Amino acid sequence: MIFGLDGVEVGLIIVFLCLFGGIMSGFPVAFAIAGAGTISFAIIAALDSAGILIHQAIDTGSAEYAALIAEGVARDTISIFRYPELPRAEEALFPQGWETALDRNIGFIVNRMNERVIAGASIETLLAVLMFVMMGITLERSKIANDLLTTMARVFGPLPGGLAVSIVIVGAFLAASTGIVGATVVTMGLLALPTMLRNNYSPELATGVIAASGTLGQIIPPSIVIVLLGTLAGDIYSTAQEARASSVGCSDALTYLGEPAVVSVGTLFQAALLPGIFLAFLYGAYAFGYALLNPSKAPAVQLDGGAGSVITRNDALTWFLAAPVLLIFGAIALGQAGLIGTQNATVSSYSEAGATASLRTNVSPQCAEAMIELHGQGAWNMALAEQAVIDEGGGVQLARQLSEEELVEARAAAITNAAPIGTGIAVLFIGLALVLTTARGVNPLADARPLLIGAAGIVLAFVVDVLVIRPNTSAGATFALMAIPLAITLWGVMPALKRLSQNELLRVVFPPLILIVAVLGSILGGITNPTPAAALGAGGAIMLAAYRKLQEEGGRSSIILLATLMLVVMMLFGINFDLRLGLETTTTGDVIATVIAQIAYHAAFLGLLYACWVLLRTGVLGPVVRETAKVTSMVFTILIGSQLLNLVLISFGGEHYIQDFLRSFDNEFKVFLIVMLVLFILGFVLDFLEIIYIVIPIVGPVIYGGTFDPKWVTIMIAVNLQTSFLTPPFGFALFYLRGVAPKAVTTGHIYRGVIPFVLIQVVGLAILWMFPAIVTIVPNLLPSN
């Protein structure tokens, strides 16, 4: 034994020394990780073959071990940390030789590459990384960030600390559109830091707020960190909970937990929304409070430009606050009253299956005891009572085909219970009403007649829906009846859009905001999963960047606008018509809608190709594609290298050794706190990719195998990594900012500037620790995907 250490401990030290040495060597991290795994395995194998590395394993043939088993202690819970007095037996680190371990590793690495990189279930989600990266880089290279910073500075500059607050808002905006920490910090450091210093802002506040706001990309969706963490956490959580259920005698995790052991990336996006907004609010509140206490270090600034129509306070309150609140909450109230809702009269030809008990009760006594301990005696008694009622009724009723009379009765009931106003129509026309009210507020002195005509069209649409359209009205007839009200509304909306385009803030913020809402809304609303949403974001970013280039050149941008309109047409027809081909029964309206949707699809595709050509001609597309390929290749190469390193740890028992150490603590909170501290420290020297793919697979089975909500665990890890990115002296965000900061800004300025924001992060982590509902409330309210 070396220095009295166990052979597994020496092996762990060798692996981590090789890993840190490889990372610090200057070689690309993706190759350094794989090299560290190969070199460390060779060193450990050589020392083991020489008989130097000896593992003190528990003697499973001893009487003491047999006594523990007889007492009912599970074999998996017996470790040298929990029972240090058990007899030991010396054995080689590779009991069957390093050749067998190497052969097993090669087989494992091939299988894991097939599962996680080539053709596994998670590969579709990982494709979202490529498209989110492309979306972010496209928006960055098209100078949209520059416009956002300039416009926000003009809006908030006159306030105390207004420039700092504008940086936080733009940082959150860029985080939601890029999800890349380095790109956001560098972009804002280049654009905003000189302006803040020129206006006598404290270097500490300026650098601190830029570095902190840039790291919001770690947590605000669509975050690449959450995409990568989610694909890994989902597998780890499912496996860990199955093992937990098996250890207490239950057949599967669904029986034990009473719900599927599943967590998706879309659900994690929902969970990350409030914590991200909460942290951005804390940053902005600190900047504003700092300016009030130190007005000379964060003065109000009046920047040139941005002149427009004069808006009085009453106009602003009426059209920017009262009218939108009235429209939105009025629609919600009508929905609660049943006046707005589904008008779908389609019924299933099969009956609904009978209800089942809240918990499975037909389980073994050991599993029942574990379920009572987990859910409580009250929940178990309720499940028994529910099952007794079901058994008295003849058991769970399976779905059966309805008779013709029952189908007619079900359709009549669906028509009777349908809401007078359809949800789709309500959402569409209330959205158009918000455009009209905002346009009125932007220019209150302009002619109001076009806006009133548009409002009349909205009223007419609701009247037609209530009086004429019935749940059994066909989609084609509904579309025809709504054509006139929609045309009247659009006649008023077109001049409203022209007025909105004259407002600098709306002109700059509105297009990327719509893109972000479309991407996040489709994910958070459960409409689609992150991969199609990422494709929408990448395509939208390309067309948005091309539109901006054409505007700069004075070229024709109508093709891009037409392509965008065709996307809207595709969505409208996809929602309201059945566009599936090859059905036995297809209505004439569906056929016409399919043809129109096909035309819209090809027009939108040609518009996207035209946008790509514009970006290629202007020298934007080439760098975007190269940078996207570089970042994506790095992610997947690190994924492959980290799998190799993990398999080296598994081959000599290092992974189980660490897990046994963590499981030796009886307090689950203490274990999670230890893991969080380790991740925080590792965040100084390892990028989030290395931590996700190297450290999380080791500690994940422990922290995801307990009673904690997996959404809360994952978001806490993401915020923790964000904190370590900021913490001196090794935070990555600090190095990004140091690389672009002027010479007048010293490293000391940056370190002192970020310390308050690190403390804010710690406070935020503590609040999330004490109030997990901040993480779980949005996924509980929104549909899962």
C-alpha positions in Angstrom: 0.0 0.0 0.0 1.2 3.5 -0.9 1.3 5.9 2.1 -1.1 3.7 3.9 -3.9 4.5 1.4 -6.3 1.9 0.0 -5.6 1.0 -3.6 -8.9 2.5 -4.8 -8.0 5.8 -3.1 -4.6 5.8 -4.8 -6.4 5.1 -8.1 -8.8 8.0 -7.6 -5.9 10.3 -6.9 -4.1 9.2 -10.0 -7.2 9.7 -12.2 -7.8 13.2 -10.9 -4.1 14.2 -11.1 -4.0 13.1 -14.7 -7.3 14.9 -15.4 -6.2 18.2 -13.9 -2.7 17.8 -15.5 -4.3 17.3 -18.9 -6.6 20.3 -18.5 -3.8 22.5 -17.4 -1.4 21.3 -20.1 -3.0 23.6 -22.7 -4.3 20.7 -24.9 -7.9 21.0 -26.0 -10.1 19.9 -23.1 -12.0 17.4 -25.2 -8.8 15.5 -26.0 -7.2 16.1 -22.6 -10.1 14.2 -20.8 -9.8 11.1 -23.1 -6.0 11.3 -22.7 -6.3 11.5 -18.9 -8.5 8.4 -18.9 -6.1 6.4 -21.1 -2.9 7.5 -19.2 -4.4 7.0 -15.7 -5.7 3.5 -16.7 -2.2 2.6 -17.9 -0.5 3.8 -14.7 -3.1 2.1 -12.4 -2.8 -1.2 -14.4 1.0 -1.1 -14.2 1.0 -0.5 -10.4 -1.7 -3.2 -9.9 0.3 -5.7 -11.9 3.4 -5.0 -9.8 1.3 -5.7 -6.6 1.6 -2.2 -5.3 -2.1 -1.3 -5.2 -4.0 -3.4 -2.7 -7.7 -2.9 -2.0 -9.0 -3.6 1.5 -12.4 -5.0 0.6 -15.0 -6.3 3.1 -14.7 -10.0 3.7 -18.0 -11.3 2.6 -17.2 -14.7 4.0 -16.9 -13.5 7.6 -19.4 -14.3 10.4 -19.9 -10.6 11.0 -20.9 -10.0 7.4 -23.3 -13.0 7.6 -24.8 -11.6 10.8 -25.6 -8.3 9.1 -27.3 -10.1 6.2 -29.3 -12.2 8.7 -30.5 -9.0 10.4 -32.0 -7.9 7.1 -29.4 -5.3 6.1 -29.3 -4.9 2.3 -26.0 -5.9 0.7 -25.8 -2.7 -1.3 -25.9 -0.6 2.0 -22.9 -2.5 3.5 -19.7 -0.5 3.0 -16.4 0.1 4.8 -17.6 3.6 5.7 -20.8 2.5 7.4 -19.4 -0.6 9.0 -15.6 0.1 9.5 -15.3 -2.7 12.1 -16.1 -5.5 9.6 -13.2 -7.9 8.7 -11.3 -7.0 5.6 -9.7 -9.1 2.8 -6.9 -7.9 0.7 -7.4 -8.2 -3.1 -5.9 -6.7 -6.3 -7.5 -3.6 -7.7 -8.3 -5.6 -10.9 -9.1 -9.1 -9.4 -9.3 -10.7 -12.9 -6.4 -8.7 -14.3 -6.2 -5.4 -16.1 -6.6 -7.2 -19.5 -10.1 -8.3 -18.6 -10.9 -4.8 -17.3 -9.7 -3.3 -20.5 -11.7 -5.7 -22.6 -14.8 -4.9 -20.5 -14.2 -1.1 -20.9 -13.9 -1.3 -24.6 -17.2 -3.2 -24.7 -18.8 -0.6 -22.4 -17.5 2.4 -24.3 -18.9 1.0 -27.6 -22.3 0.5 -26.0 -22.3 3.9 -24.3 -21.4 5.7 -27.5 -24.3 3.9 -29.3 -26.7 4.9 -26.4 -25.6 8.5 -25.9 -23.9 9.8 -29.0 -25.0 7.7 -32.1 -28.5 6.2 -31.8 -29.6 6.4 -28.2 -32.9 7.8 -26.8 -31.1 11.0 -25.7 -29.6 11.9 -29.1 -32.7 13.7 -30.3 -32.5 16.0 -27.3 -28.8 16.5 -27.7 -29.5 17.8 -31.2 -31.2 20.8 -29.5 -27.7 21.8 -28.4 -26.5 22.3 -31.9 -29.5 24.4 -32.9 -29.6 26.5 -29.7 -25.9 27.2 -30.2 -26.6 28.3 -33.8 -29.5 30.4 -32.7 -27.3 32.2 -30.1 -24.3 32.7 -32.4 -26.5 34.0 -35.2 -28.1 36.6 -33.0 -24.7 37.6 -31.6 -23.0 38.0 -35.0 -25.9 40.0 -36.4 -25.3 42.9 -34.0 -28.8 42.5 -32.4 -27.1 42.5 -29.0 -25.6 45.9 -29.8 -29.0 47.3 -30.6 -30.5 45.9 -27.5 -27.8 47.4 -25.3 -28.1 50.8 -26.9 -31.9 50.9 -26.7 -32.1 49.7 -23.1 -29.5 52.2 -22.1 -31.6 55.0 -23.5 -34.7 53.8 -21.7 -33.2 53.1 -18.3 -30.2 55.5 -18.4 -32.0 58.4 -16.8 -32.6 56.3 -13.7 -30.0 56.0 -10.9 -27.9 53.1 -11.9 -29.9 52.8 -15.1 -27.1 51.6 -17.2 -26.4 48.8 -14.8 -30.1 47.8 -14.7 -30.2 47.9 -18.5 -27.2 45.5 -18.5 -29.1 43.1 -16.3 -32.2 43.2 -18.6 -30.1 42.7 -21.7 -28.1 39.9 -20.0 -31.3 38.1 -19.2 -32.5 38.7 -22.8 -29.4 37.4 -24.3 -29.4 34.4 -21.9 -32.9 33.5 -23.2 -31.7 33.8 -26.8 -28.2 32.4 -26.6 -27.7 30.3 -23.5 -23.9 30.7 -24.0 -22.1 32.3 -21.0 -18.8 33.2 -22.8 -20.5 34.8 -25.7 -22.8 36.9 -23.5 -20.0 38.1 -21.2 -17.6 39.0 -24.1 -20.3 40.7 -26.1 -21.5 42.9 -23.2 -17.9 43.5 -22.1 -17.0 44.9 -25.5 -20.2 46.9 -26.0 -21.2 48.1 -22.5 -18.1 48.4 -20.3 -16.5 51.4 -22.2 -19.9 53.2 -22.2 -20.3 52.7 -18.4 -16.7 53.8 -17.7 -17.2 56.8 -19.9 -20.2 57.9 -17.9 -18.3 57.7 -14.6 -19.6 54.4 -13.4 -17.6 52.6 -10.8 -15.3 49.9 -12.5 -16.3 47.5 -9.7 -20.1 47.9 -10.4 -19.6 47.9 -14.1 -17.5 44.7 -14.3 -19.6 42.9 -11.6 -22.9 43.5 -13.2 -21.6 42.5 -16.7 -20.0 39.3 -15.4 -23.0 38.3 -13.3 -25.6 39.1 -16.0 -23.6 37.1 -18.5 -23.8 34.0 -16.4 -27.6 34.1 -16.5 -27.2 31.9 -19.6 -26.5 29.0 -17.2 -30.0 29.0 -15.8 -32.5 31.0 -17.9 -34.0 28.7 -20.6 -33.2 27.7 -23.2 -29.9 27.0 -21.4 -27.5 24.5 -22.9 -26.4 23.6 -19.4 -30.0 22.5 -18.6 -30.3 20.6 -21.9 -27.1 18.6 -21.2 -27.9 18.2 -17.5 -31.5 17.1 -18.3 -30.5 14.4 -20.8 -28.2 12.9 -18.1 -30.4 13.5 -15.1 -33.3 11.8 -16.7 -31.4 8.6 -17.1 -29.8 8.8 -13.7 -33.0 9.6 -11.9 -34.9 6.8 -13.5 -32.2 4.2 -12.8 -31.6 5.4 -9.2 -35.3 5.3 -8.3 -35.7 1.8 -9.8 -32.8 0.7 -7.6 -34.3 2.4 -4.6 -37.7 0.7 -5.2 -36.0 -2.7 -5.6 -34.0 -2.1 -2.4 -37.2 -1.8 -0.3 -38.9 -4.8 -1.9 -41.1 -3.0 -4.5 -41.4 -4.3 -8.1 -40.7 -0.9 -9.8 -40.4 2.8 -9.1 -44.0 3.5 -10.4 -45.4 1.3 -7.6 -43.2 2.7 -4.9 -43.4 6.4 -5.8 -47.0 6.4 -7.1 -45.8 8.2 -10.2 -43.4 7.6 -13.1 -39.7 8.2 -12.3 -39.3 10.6 -15.3 -37.8 14.1 -15.7 -37.5 15.7 -19.1 -35.6 18.7 -20.4 -38.8 20.5 -21.2 -39.9 20.1 -17.5 -36.5 21.4 -16.4 -36.9 24.5 -18.6 -40.2 25.1 -16.8 -38.5 24.6 -13.5 -35.6 27.0 -14.4 -37.8 29.9 -15.5 -38.7 31.4 -12.1 -35.2 30.9 -10.5 -33.6 32.6 -13.5 -36.0 35.6 -13.4 -35.6 35.7 -9.6 -31.8 36.0 -9.9 -32.0 38.7 -12.6 -34.4 40.6 -10.3 -31.8 40.4 -7.4 -29.0 41.6 -9.7 -31.1 44.6 -10.8 -32.3 45.4 -7.3 -28.7 45.4 -6.1 -27.6 47.7 -8.9 -30.4 50.1 -8.2 -29.8 50.1 -4.5 -26.1 50.6 -5.0 -26.8 53.7 -7.1 -29.1 55.2 -4.5 -26.4 54.8 -1.8 -23.5 55.8 -4.1 -25.0 58.2 -6.7 -21.5 59.4 -7.8 -20.5 55.8 -8.7 -23.6 55.0 -10.7 -25.0 58.3 -12.0 -28.1 58.8 -14.2 -27.2 59.2 -17.8 -29.2 60.8 -20.6 -28.1 59.3 -23.9 -28.7 60.9 -27.3 -31.3 59.5 -29.7 -34.5 57.7 -29.1 -36.8 60.7 -29.6 -40.4 59.8 -30.5 -43.9 60.8 -29.8 -44.5 62.3 -26.4 -46.5 60.0 -24.1 -48.2 61.3 -21.1 -48.4 59.4 -17.8 -52.1 58.8 -18.2 -51.7 57.5 -21.7 -48.9 55.1 -20.5 -51.0 53.8 -17.6 -54.1 53.4 -19.8 -52.6 51.7 -22.8 -49.5 50.0 -21.5 -50.9 48.8 -18.2 -54.7 49.0 -17.7 -55.7 47.8 -21.2 -53.4 44.8 -21.4 -54.3 43.8 -17.8 -58.0 44.1 -18.6 -57.7 42.0 -21.8 -55.6 39.3 -20.3 -57.3 38.9 -16.9 -60.7 39.4 -18.6 -59.9 36.4 -20.9 -58.8 34.3 -17.9 -62.0 35.2 -16.0 -64.1 34.3 -19.0 -62.2 31.0 -19.2 -62.9 30.3 -15.6 -66.6 31.0 -16.1 -66.7 28.6 -19.0 -67.4 31.2 -21.7 -64.0 30.6 -23.3 -62.8 27.1 -23.8 -62.7 24.2 -26.1 -65.4 23.8 -28.9 -64.2 20.4 -29.9 -67.2 18.0 -30.3 -65.1 15.0 -31.2 -65.6 12.1 -28.8 -63.8 8.8 -28.5 -65.5 5.7 -29.7 -64.3 3.9 -26.6 -65.3 4.5 -23.0 -62.9 5.8 -20.5 -61.1 3.3 -18.4 -62.2 3.1 -14.8 -60.3 5.1 -12.2 -57.5 3.4 -10.3 -56.4 3.9 -6.7 -53.9 6.7 -5.9 -51.3 4.0 -4.9 -51.0 0.4 -5.8 -52.0 -1.7 -2.8 -51.4 -5.2 -4.2 -47.8 -5.3 -3.0 -45.6 -7.3 -0.7 -45.7 -6.5 3.0 -42.1 -5.2 2.8 -43.1 -2.9 -0.1 -46.2 -1.8 1.7 -44.2 -0.9 4.8 -41.8 1.2 2.7 -44.6 2.9 0.9 -46.3 3.8 4.2 -43.0 5.3 5.4 -42.7 7.3 2.2 -46.2 8.5 1.6 -47.6 8.4 5.2 -50.3 6.2 6.8 -53.0 8.6 5.7 -52.2 8.3 2.0 -52.0 4.5 2.3 -55.3 4.2 4.1 -56.9 6.4 1.4 -55.5 4.1 -1.4 -56.9 1.1 0.5 -60.3 2.7 0.7 -60.2 3.6 -3.0 -59.2 0.1 -4.0 -62.0 -1.4 -1.8 -64.6 0.8 -3.7 -63.1 -0.3 -7.0 -63.2 -4.0 -6.0 -66.9 -3.7 -4.9 -67.7 -2.4 -8.3 -66.2 -5.4 -10.0 -62.6 -4.1 -10.3 -61.1 -1.6 -12.7 -63.3 -1.2 -15.7 -61.4 -1.5 -19.0 -62.2 0.7 -22.0 -64.8 -0.7 -24.3 -66.3 0.3 -27.6 -69.3 2.5 -27.3 -72.6 1.6 -29.1 -74.1 3.9 -31.7 -76.6 5.3 -29.3 -73.9 6.0 -26.7 -71.8 7.8 -29.3 -74.8 10.0 -30.3 -75.4 10.8 -26.7 -71.7 11.6 -26.0 -71.6 13.9 -29.1 -74.7 15.7 -27.9 -73.3 16.2 -24.5 -70.0 17.5 -25.9 -71.9 20.0 -28.1 -74.1 21.1 -25.1 -71.1 21.6 -22.8 -68.9 23.4 -25.4 -67.9 27.0 -24.6 -69.5 29.8 -26.6 -66.0 31.2 -27.6 -63.2 28.9 -28.8 -59.8 29.0 -27.1 -58.0 29.4 -30.4 -60.1 32.3 -31.6 -59.9 34.0 -28.2 -56.1 33.7 -28.1 -55.7 35.0 -31.7 -58.0 38.0 -31.4 -56.9 39.0 -27.9 -53.3 39.0 -29.2 -54.3 41.3 -32.1 -56.1 43.5 -29.5 -52.9 43.8 -27.5 -51.2 45.0 -30.7 -53.9 47.7 -31.2 -53.8 48.9 -27.6 -50.0 49.1 -27.6 -50.0 51.0 -30.9 -52.4 53.5 -29.4 -50.1 54.0 -26.4 -47.0 54.5 -28.6 -48.6 57.4 -30.5 -51.7 58.7 -28.8 -51.9 61.8 -31.1 -52.2 59.8 -34.3 -55.5 59.0 -36.0 -57.4 56.4 -34.0 -59.9 55.4 -36.7 -57.9 52.5 -38.2 -57.4 51.1 -34.7 -61.1 51.5 -33.9 -61.9 49.6 -37.2 -59.6 46.8 -36.1 -61.3 46.7 -32.6 -64.6 46.5 -34.4 -63.3 43.4 -36.3 -62.4 41.8 -33.0 -65.8 42.4 -31.6 -67.4 41.0 -34.8 -65.3 37.9 -34.5 -66.5 37.1 -31.0 -70.1 37.8 -32.0 -69.8 35.5 -35.0 -68.2 32.8 -32.8 -71.0 33.0 -30.2 -74.0 33.3 -32.6 -73.0 31.3 -35.7 -70.2 28.9 -35.0 -71.1 25.6 -33.3 -68.9 22.8 -32.0 -70.0 20.7 -35.0 -69.2 23.4 -37.5 -66.5 22.1 -39.8 -63.0 23.7 -39.8 -63.5 24.9 -43.3 -66.8 26.6 -42.5 -65.3 28.1 -39.3 -62.4 29.5 -41.4 -64.7 31.0 -44.0 -67.0 32.6 -41.3 -64.0 34.1 -39.6 -62.4 35.4 -42.8 -64.3 38.7 -42.8 -63.8 39.6 -39.1 -60.1 38.7 -39.5 -59.7 40.8 -42.6 -61.3 43.8 -40.9 -59.1 43.3 -37.8 -55.9 43.0 -40.0 -56.9 46.2 -41.8 -56.6 48.0 -38.5 -53.5 46.0 -37.3 -51.4 46.9 -40.3 -51.2 50.6 -39.5 -50.8 49.7 -35.8 -47.7 47.7 -36.8 -46.3 50.7 -38.7 -46.7 52.8 -35.6 -45.0 50.2 -33.5 -42.1 50.1 -35.9 -41.6 53.8 -35.3 -40.9 53.2 -31.6 -37.2 52.4 -31.2 -37.7 50.2 -28.1 -40.3 48.1 -29.8 -38.5 48.0 -33.1 -35.4 46.6 -31.5 -36.9 44.4 -28.7 -40.0 43.1 -30.4 -38.5 40.8 -33.1 -36.1 38.8 -30.9 -38.7 38.8 -28.1 -41.2 37.2 -30.4 -38.6 34.6 -31.4 -37.9 33.8 -27.7 -41.6 33.7 -26.9 -42.2 31.3 -29.8 -39.3 29.0 -28.7 -39.9 29.0 -25.0 -43.7 29.1 -25.3 -43.8 26.0 -27.4 -41.6 24.2 -24.8 -43.1 25.6 -21.6 -46.6 25.2 -22.9 -46.1 21.5 -23.6 -46.7 22.0 -27.3 -43.4 20.4 -28.4 -40.1 19.2 -27.0 -36.9 21.2 -27.0 -35.5 19.8 -30.3 -38.2 21.1 -32.7 -38.4 24.3 -30.7 -34.6 24.7 -31.1 -35.0 24.2 -34.9 -37.7 27.0 -34.9 -35.3 29.2 -33.0 -32.4 28.6 -35.3 -34.5 29.2 -38.4 -36.1 32.3 -36.9 -32.7 33.7 -35.9 -31.4 33.3 -39.4 -34.4 35.1 -40.9 -34.2 37.8 -38.3 -30.5 38.4 -38.9 -31.1 38.4 -42.7 -33.9 40.9 -42.3 -31.6 43.2 -40.3 -28.9 43.0 -42.9 -31.4 43.8 -45.7 -32.6 46.8 -43.7 -29.1 48.1 -43.3 -28.5 47.7 -47.1 -31.8 49.2 -48.0 -32.7 46.0 -49.8 -36.0 44.3 -50.2 -36.9 42.5 -47.0 -40.5 41.6 -48.2 -39.4 38.0 -48.9 -38.4 37.5 -45.3 -41.6 39.0 -44.1 -43.6 36.8 -46.5 -41.8 33.7 -45.3 -42.6 34.7 -41.7 -46.2 35.1 -42.6 -46.2 31.7 -44.2 -44.9 30.2 -40.9 -47.9 31.8 -39.2 -50.2 30.4 -41.9 -48.8 26.9 -41.4 -49.4 27.0 -37.7 -52.9 28.3 -38.1 -53.9 25.6 -40.6 -52.0 22.9 -38.6 -54.1 23.8 -35.5 -57.5 24.1 -37.2 -57.4 21.4 -39.9 -56.4 17.7 -40.1 -53.4 17.8 -42.5 -52.7 14.0 -42.4 -52.5 12.4 -45.8 -53.9 9.0 -46.7 -56.9 9.0 -44.4 -60.0 7.0 -45.5 -62.3 9.9 -44.7 -61.0 13.4 -45.6 -63.2 16.4 -46.0 -62.9 18.9 -48.8 -61.9 21.6 -46.3 -59.0 19.5 -45.1 -57.8 18.8 -48.6 -57.9 22.6 -49.4 -56.1 23.3 -46.1 -53.4 20.7 -46.9 -52.7 22.3 -50.3 -52.5 25.8 -48.7 -50.2 24.4 -45.9 -48.0 22.8 -48.5 -47.7 26.1 -50.5 -47.0 27.9 -47.2 -44.3 25.3 -46.3 -42.5 25.7 -49.6 -42.7 29.5 -49.5 -41.3 29.5 -45.9 -38.5 27.1 -46.9 -37.6 29.3 -49.9 -37.6 32.3 -47.6 -35.2 30.5 -45.2 -32.9 29.7 -48.2 -33.0 33.3 -49.3 -32.1 34.4 -45.7 -29.2 32.0 -45.7 -28.0 33.4 -49.0 -28.2 37.0 -47.7 -26.1 36.0 -44.6 -23.6 34.1 -46.8 -23.3 37.1 -49.1 -22.7 39.5 -46.2 -20.1 37.3 -44.5 -22.2 36.3 -41.5 -23.3 32.7 -42.3 -19.7 31.3 -42.7 -18.5 32.3 -39.2 -21.8 31.3 -37.7 -21.6 27.8 -39.2 -17.9 27.4 -38.3 -18.4 28.5 -34.7 -21.5 26.3 -34.3 -19.6 23.3 -35.6 -16.7 24.1 -33.3 -18.9 24.4 -30.2 -21.0 21.3 -31.0 -18.0 19.2 -31.9 -16.4 20.2 -28.5 -19.6 19.1 -26.7 -19.8 15.7 -28.3 -16.0 15.1 -28.1 -16.1 15.9 -24.4 -19.1 13.5 -24.1 -17.1 10.7 -25.6 -13.9 11.4 -23.6 -15.8 11.7 -20.3 -17.4 8.3 -20.9 -14.0 6.8 -21.2 -12.8 8.5 -18.0 -15.9 7.3 -16.2 -15.4 3.8 -17.3 -11.8 3.9 -16.0 -13.2 4.9 -12.6 -15.8 2.1 -12.7 -13.2 -0.5 -13.8 -11.3 -0.3 -10.5 -14.3 0.5 -8.2 -13.6 4.2 -7.8 -17.2 5.3 -8.7 -18.7 2.8 -6.2 -16.1 3.9 -3.5 -17.3 7.5 -3.8 -20.9 6.6 -3.8 -20.5 4.4 -0.7 -18.8 7.3 1.0 -21.7 9.6 0.3 -24.3 7.0 1.3 -22.6 6.5 4.6 -24.2 9.8 5.8 -27.7 9.2 7.1 -28.8 12.8 6.5 -29.8 13.3 2.9 -29.5 17.1 3.2 -25.9 16.7 4.5 -25.0 14.5 1.5 -26.4 17.0 -1.0 -24.6 19.8 0.8 -21.3 18.0 0.4 -22.0 17.4 -3.3 -22.8 21.1 -3.8 -19.6 22.2 -2.1 -17.6 19.8 -4.2 -19.3 21.0 -7.4 -18.7 24.6 -6.3 -15.0 24.0 -5.9 -14.6 22.0 -9.1 -16.4 24.8 -10.9 -13.2 26.9 -10.4 -11.1 24.7 -12.6 -13.5 22.6 -14.7 -16.0 23.9 -17.3 -19.6 22.9 -16.9 -19.3 20.3 -19.6 -16.6 18.4 -17.7 -18.6 18.7 -14.5 -21.8 17.5 -16.1 -20.2 14.5 -17.9 -17.5 13.5 -15.4 -18.8 14.4 -11.9 -22.6 14.1 -12.2 -22.5 10.4 -13.4 -20.5 9.6 -10.2 -22.6 11.5 -7.6 -25.9 11.4 -9.5 -27.1 7.9 -8.4 -26.8 9.1 -4.8 -28.4 12.6 -5.0 -31.1 11.5 -7.5 -31.8 8.2 -5.7 -33.3 9.8 -2.6 -36.5 11.7 -1.7 -35.5 15.0 -3.3 -37.5 16.3 -6.3 -35.2 15.8 -9.4 -36.2 19.1 -10.8 -35.1 20.9 -7.7 -31.8 19.0 -7.6 -31.0 19.8 -11.2 -31.8 23.5 -10.9 -29.8 23.7 -7.7 -26.8 22.2 -9.5 -27.2 24.6 -12.4 -27.3 27.7 -10.1 -24.4 26.3 -8.1 -22.3 26.1 -11.3 -23.3 29.6 -12.2 -22.0 30.7 -8.8 -18.7 29.0 -9.3 -18.4 30.7 -12.7 -18.4 34.1 -10.9 -16.2 33.3 -7.8 -12.7 34.7 -7.7 -10.0 33.9 -8.4 -10.8 31.2 -11.0 -14.3 32.0 -12.2 -14.5 31.5 -16.0 -16.7 34.6 -16.4 -13.9 36.7 -14.9 -11.4 35.4 -17.4 -13.8 36.1 -20.3 -14.3 39.7 -19.0 -10.6 40.2 -18.3 -9.8 39.3 -21.9 -11.9 42.2 -23.3 -11.7 44.8 -20.5 -9.7 48.0 -21.1 -6.3 48.3 -19.5 -7.7 50.9 -17.0 -9.8 48.1 -15.5 -7.6 45.9 -13.3 -8.1 42.3 -12.2 -8.7 43.7 -8.7 -11.6 45.8 -10.0 -13.2 42.7 -11.5 -12.7 40.6 -8.4 -14.1 43.3 -6.0 -17.0 43.9 -8.4 -18.2 40.3 -8.5 -18.0 39.6 -4.8 -21.5 41.2 -4.1 -23.0 39.2 -6.9 -21.4 36.0 -5.6 -23.1 36.8 -2.2 -26.4 37.4 -4.1 -26.0 34.0 -5.8 -25.4 32.3 -2.4 -28.4 34.1 -1.0 -30.4 32.9 -4.0 -29.2 29.3 -3.5 -30.2 29.5 0.2 -33.7 30.8 -0.8 -34.1 28.0 -3.3 -33.0 25.6 -0.6 -35.5 26.8 1.9 -38.4 27.4 -0.6 -38.2 24.6 -3.2 -41.7 25.6 -4.5 -39.9 28.4 -6.5 -38.6 25.6 -8.7 -41.6 23.3 -8.7 -44.5 25.7 -9.0 -44.3 26.4 -12.8 -43.9 22.7 -13.8 -46.9 21.9 -11.6 -49.0 24.6 -13.3 -48.0 24.0 -16.9 -48.5 20.8 -19.0 -45.6 18.4 -19.0 -43.9 17.5 -22.3 
